[in-house]
Amino acid sequence: MSSRTIRVTVKGAFDALTAGQRAALLADADQHQVTDAAFTTEGTITYDIAARPFFTFRYAATAASEEDIPAVTAAASAAAVTWLETRGYAYKNLSTQTTDLSQVPLGPRGRRLTPR
Protein backbone atom coordinates (compact mmCIF):
# COMPACT_ATOMS: atom_id res chain seq x y z
CA MET A 1 0.00 0.00 0.00
CA SER A 2 1.45 3.35 -0.98
CA SER A 3 1.07 6.46 1.08
CA ARG A 4 -0.28 9.71 -0.26
CA THR A 5 1.42 13.03 0.42
CA ILE A 6 -1.14 15.53 1.63
CA ARG A 7 -0.61 19.28 1.85
CA VAL A 8 -3.02 21.45 3.81
CA THR A 9 -3.14 25.24 3.75
CA VAL A 10 -4.97 26.91 6.62
CA LYS A 11 -5.71 30.59 6.08
CA GLY A 12 -7.14 33.09 8.49
CA ALA A 13 -6.77 36.50 10.07
CA PHE A 14 -5.39 37.65 13.38
CA ASP A 15 -8.17 39.22 15.42
CA ALA A 16 -8.13 41.99 18.02
CA LEU A 17 -4.35 42.14 18.39
CA THR A 18 -3.05 44.19 21.26
CA ALA A 19 -0.18 46.61 20.69
CA GLY A 20 2.15 44.13 22.42
CA GLN A 21 1.02 41.21 20.27
CA ARG A 22 1.41 43.25 17.12
CA ALA A 23 4.90 44.28 18.22
CA ALA A 24 5.80 40.64 18.94
CA LEU A 25 4.59 39.57 15.48
CA LEU A 26 6.56 42.39 13.87
CA ALA A 27 9.67 41.41 15.84
CA ASP A 28 9.40 37.79 14.62
CA ALA A 29 8.31 38.67 11.07
CA ASP A 30 11.68 37.82 9.53
CA GLN A 31 11.18 34.19 10.66
CA HIS A 32 7.73 34.01 9.03
CA GLN A 33 8.24 35.50 5.57
CA VAL A 34 6.51 34.08 2.52
CA THR A 35 9.93 33.41 0.97
CA ASP A 36 10.53 30.88 3.76
CA ALA A 37 7.18 29.13 3.32
CA ALA A 38 7.30 25.36 3.47
CA PHE A 39 4.91 22.49 4.02
CA THR A 40 6.18 20.65 7.11
CA THR A 41 4.86 18.01 9.49
CA GLU A 42 4.88 20.55 12.34
CA GLY A 43 3.37 23.27 10.18
CA THR A 44 4.81 26.67 9.32
CA ILE A 45 3.11 30.02 9.49
CA THR A 46 3.74 33.01 7.27
CA TYR A 47 2.40 36.53 7.54
CA ASP A 48 3.15 40.16 6.75
CA ILE A 49 1.55 41.89 9.71
CA ALA A 50 2.90 45.27 8.60
CA ALA A 51 0.78 45.05 5.44
CA ARG A 52 -2.31 43.07 6.52
CA PRO A 53 -3.60 40.93 9.39
CA PHE A 54 -3.77 37.65 7.43
CA PHE A 55 -1.71 34.49 7.92
CA THR A 56 -1.18 31.21 6.11
CA PHE A 57 -0.30 27.99 7.94
CA ARG A 58 1.18 25.22 5.78
CA TYR A 59 1.06 21.60 6.94
CA ALA A 60 2.19 18.33 5.34
CA ALA A 61 1.38 14.74 6.24
CA THR A 62 0.85 11.36 4.64
CA ALA A 63 -2.33 9.35 4.39
CA ALA A 64 -2.64 5.65 3.70
CA SER A 65 -5.88 6.09 1.78
CA GLU A 66 -8.35 8.68 0.59
CA GLU A 67 -10.50 8.00 3.67
CA ASP A 68 -7.67 9.34 5.88
CA ILE A 69 -7.55 12.76 4.21
CA PRO A 70 -10.26 14.39 6.38
CA ALA A 71 -8.29 13.40 9.50
CA VAL A 72 -5.16 15.03 8.05
CA THR A 73 -7.16 18.19 7.32
CA ALA A 74 -8.48 18.23 10.89
CA ALA A 75 -4.96 17.71 12.25
CA ALA A 76 -3.71 20.66 10.19
CA SER A 77 -6.48 22.91 11.50
CA ALA A 78 -5.74 21.80 15.04
CA ALA A 79 -2.01 22.48 14.58
CA ALA A 80 -2.75 25.99 13.30
CA VAL A 81 -5.11 26.71 16.19
CA THR A 82 -2.56 25.36 18.67
CA TRP A 83 0.16 27.58 17.21
CA LEU A 84 -2.06 30.63 17.54
CA GLU A 85 -3.56 29.87 20.95
CA THR A 86 -0.28 28.93 22.66
CA ARG A 87 0.97 32.39 21.73
CA GLY A 88 -2.25 34.08 22.81
CA TYR A 89 -3.34 35.27 19.37
CA ALA A 90 -7.04 35.51 18.63
CA TYR A 91 -8.05 34.58 15.08
CA LYS A 92 -11.03 34.55 12.75
CA ASN A 93 -12.15 33.29 9.36
CA LEU A 94 -10.18 30.04 9.29
CA SER A 95 -10.43 28.12 6.04
CA THR A 96 -8.59 25.06 4.80
CA GLN A 97 -7.54 23.80 1.40
CA THR A 98 -6.30 20.23 1.12
CA THR A 99 -4.30 18.85 -1.79
CA ASP A 100 -3.57 15.18 -2.38
CA LEU A 101 -0.36 15.32 -4.41
CA SER A 102 -1.05 11.91 -5.93
CA GLN A 103 -4.01 13.51 -7.72
CA VAL A 104 -2.13 16.53 -9.10
CA PRO A 105 -1.62 16.15 -12.84
CA LEU A 106 1.91 16.30 -14.16
CA GLY A 107 2.83 19.28 -16.30
CA PRO A 108 4.65 18.92 -19.63
CA ARG A 109 8.07 18.70 -17.98
CA GLY A 110 6.93 16.04 -15.51
CA ARG A 111 5.42 13.98 -18.31
CA ARG A 112 8.73 14.15 -20.22
CA LEU A 113 10.65 12.93 -17.17
CA THR A 114 8.27 10.06 -16.37
CA PRO A 115 9.37 6.70 -17.77
CA ARG A 116 6.90 5.15 -20.15
C-alpha positions, 0 to 999 in steps of 0.5 A: 500500500502506498502512502499519499502526500497531503498538503493542507493550507490553513488561512485566516486572520489575526483578530483583536491584536493588542499593541504588544502582540502586534509588536511581537509579530513584527519582531518575529516577522523575519522568521515568518516570511513568505519566501521561507514558506514550506509544508512541514509536518509541524506546520509553518506560518507566514504573515506580513503583519505590517501590510495586513492581518492575514496568515497562512499555515502550511502543513504536510502529512501522509495518508494511507488512503483517501479515507484518511484525508479528512483526519489530516485536514483536521490535524492541520487545522488543530495544529494551526489553532494550537500555534495561535492559541499557545501564543495568545493570538485571537483569530477569525475566518479560518479556512482550509484547502487540502491537496492530495499530491497523488491527484495533481496532474503532471505538467509537460516537464513532468510527463517528459521525465516520467518513464513510459 
